């Protein structure tokens, strides 16, 4: 955060946001500020021109025009500076590079169907890659004999515990009915012991699985390889479709 602030110009402690100042941040305060609302309208107005631009120079000129418009209105109408960021309670005027990055990202987000670098496209890509990785991770886990045995052990124990609890519940109902619904206070104690044993078993098994991951570098390498392959495959698919 300190490094980021070095590339910005600190404003006075009593600085008041201008009507056309754009707050470079997320959240309700930034979204509701008048300058940010005007900024979003401006972005929407130039989207068709930005979409039709054939060269990087044309797109760069559109970005410059937006920045100039914001700064011009802010400085002439409300004694503002244009693009600002609040860091630890102090307002800073952001650098030209920062402002251009923000405007460029806003334009790409507005045309998310056309740009892979838009926030929406990035999230969609991450979601699809994660789904493929999860499936392959599951396959790797099932092929590992130690992990398979541990999972099977938990599954069997849990099933037996459920069956045991169900059996006790049925017996307790019969027992209570035979004694005119007089409760046997030892029943809850037995269930509590079963739960405690299950908790200990799950904790111990989790520790053993984590230890197996820690000691099995080959398995960790395979996980990393799976993630890399899915990212590479998705990017190559995007290149073909575009």
CORKAFEN-V364318 format. One record per run of one state. SS is the DSSP state (hx for helix, st for strand, lp for the rest). FROM is the first residue (numbers start at 1). TO is the last residue. Records with the same first field share a line. If there is no record, write none. Layout:
SS=FROM-TO, FROM-TO
//
This chain:
lp=1-1, 7-8, 11-21, 24-27, 33-33, 53-55, 78-82, 88-89, 94-95, 111-118, 144-144, 179-185, 216-216, 242-242
hx=2-6, 28-32, 34-52, 56-77, 96-110, 119-143, 145-178, 186-215, 217-241
st=9-10, 22-23, 83-87, 90-93
//
